[in-house]
Amino acid sequence: MGDGIVEVSESEFETQVLDAKVPVVVDFWAPWCGPCRVVAPEFEKLASTVGVRAKFVKMNIDENREIAVRFGVMSIPTIAKFERGAVTAQVVGARRADDLGQGTRAGVSHRCRRTT
């Protein structure tokens, strides 16, 4: 996993993501998911580009199903941006880092589906 990207579990999700003072970009993934393996290095590139303006975390949905269900993750990879405890944007499917990074200062694509 790239520098600055943290793997989180259900027990850490509230403090690491929902209570964070900066935007948090979450990669919902699973080890068996081919597109997730494709997006992983792109997620790392995006994290290194954005730096400290946002926090980047990964969550294995096989190990953390309740969080995935709670936030409506129906397909993976899903990259979701959280601000002040709420999903403010998300994109589903493998994308290049540039595509993921366009559109918001915290690095989620302008093509994402707005959820607020």
N, C-alpha and C positions, 0 to 999 in steps of 0.2 A: 504494500500500500504506500502511496506517495507521502511525501513530507506534508505534515499538517492535516492529513485526512485521518479521522478517527473512526474506528468501528464502534458502534453503540448498540446496546441491548435495550430491551423494554425497561429494565430497572433504571437505566441512565437517561432515557429519552427525555423525560421532563426537564431535568437539570441541564442536559447538554443541548437540547433543541428548543423546547418550549419556553424555557426561562432565559435563554441566551440574550445578551444585550446587543448583539449584532445579528444580521440576517444569517440564517443557516440553510445551506443547500444540502439536501439529503438524497443520496443515491439508494433507492430501494432496489435490491438485487437478490439473486440466488446463485449458488455455485454451478448449478446445472444449466443455467440460462446462457445460451450462446451470445445473444445480443448484449447481455450484461458484461460478458468478457470483452466484447468489442468496445463498449462505452467506457470501461474502467480506465484505460490510459487517457482517454479524452477528458474524463472527469478529473484525473490527476493534472493534466495540462491546464484545465480551467482553474483549478485550485491554486496552482502556482502563478497563474496570471493575475487572479483577483487578489491573492495575498490576504492580508489581515482585514480587508473590508468586509469579509464574510467568513463564516466557519463552514467547513466541508466535512460531512460525515457519511458513513455507509451503514446501511442496516440490512442484514440478511433476513428476508421475509420468512424463510423456512424456520428460523430460530425465534422469530418475533412476529408471529402471525397476528396477534391482537392489535399491534400498532398499525400494521398494514391494513387491517379491516377497519380500524377506527378512522383512518384517513382516506379510505376509499381506493386503495391501491388495487386495481383490477388486472393490470398488466405490468410486466417488468421488461426492461428497466423503466422505472419511473423516477425522474429527477424532480424533486419538489423544493420550493423555496418557502421557508418559514420566517415570518416576521412577527414579533410580539405574540408568539404562541399560536399563530394561525397560518395555514397554507395560503400564500398570496399568489403563487404561480406554480405551474408544473408542466412538464413535457414528458411524453411517453415515447419510448423507443430509442434506439441507438442514434446518436447524433455526433457530429464532430464538435470539438471544443469551441470552435468559432461560432457554430450554430447555437450551442448551449449558452455561450456568453453574450450573445447579442440581446439588446433590449432592456436590460436592467443593470443597475450598478452592481448588484450582488451576483450577477452571472447566471441568469436563467433566460432562456430563449424568448425573444419577442413573439415567437410562434406558439407559445404555451397557452394553455387554456386558463384564463383567469378564474379564480374560484371565490373571490370576494367582491 
